[in-house]
Amino acid sequence: MIQDIMEKIESYEFSAILGIASSFQVFKQIMSKQEIVIELTKNINNSPENQWLVFQRTVALSQKKIDSQT
């Protein structure tokens, strides 16, 4: 379940939705209304295991080399 949510958040579609934000305030408004973000929040609020999985994925993504050509 949590893996499915993270895959959706990592998708090009989700990136495109957030890419229209013209400021941090707009970014926060867009994020707060996204069903997938609400679902993720519900899944991590009371689950230390899910919190750990999201943390691990965040660390893994932050260490990944980005190919600027794609």
C-alpha positions in Angstrom: 0.0 0.0 0.0 2.6 2.6 1.0 4.8 1.6 -1.9 1.9 2.3 -4.3 1.5 5.7 -2.8 5.2 6.5 -3.1 5.2 5.4 -6.7 2.4 7.7 -7.5 4.1 10.6 -5.8 7.3 9.9 -7.7 5.4 9.8 -11.1 5.8 12.3 -13.9 2.1 13.0 -13.6 2.5 14.2 -10.0 5.6 16.2 -10.9 3.6 17.9 -13.6 0.8 18.8 -11.2 3.3 20.4 -8.8 5.3 22.0 -11.6 2.6 24.6 -12.2 3.2 26.2 -8.8 4.4 29.7 -9.2 5.4 30.2 -5.5 6.0 28.2 -2.4 2.5 29.2 -1.1 0.9 27.9 -4.3 3.0 24.7 -4.0 1.7 24.2 -0.4 -1.9 24.8 -1.6 -1.6 22.3 -4.4 0.0 19.7 -2.2 -2.6 20.0 0.5 -5.4 19.2 -2.0 -3.8 16.2 -3.7 -5.6 13.0 -2.7 -2.4 11.0 -2.8 -0.8 13.4 -0.3 -3.8 13.0 2.0 -3.6 9.3 1.6 0.1 9.3 2.4 -0.4 11.4 5.5 -3.1 9.0 6.8 -0.8 6.0 6.1 2.2 7.5 8.0 0.5 9.3 10.9 0.0 6.2 13.1 2.5 3.8 11.6 6.1 3.9 12.6 6.8 1.2 10.0 5.4 3.4 7.2 7.2 6.4 8.5 10.4 4.4 8.4 9.7 3.2 4.8 9.0 6.8 3.6 12.2 8.0 5.3 14.3 5.2 3.7 12.8 6.0 0.3 13.5 9.7 0.8 17.1 9.0 1.7 17.5 6.7 -1.3 16.1 9.2 -3.7 18.2 12.0 -2.3 21.4 10.0 -3.0 20.3 9.0 -6.5 22.3 10.6 -9.4 20.0 12.6 -11.6 20.3 12.4 -15.4 19.5 15.9 -16.6 19.0 14.7 -20.1 15.7 12.9 -19.4 
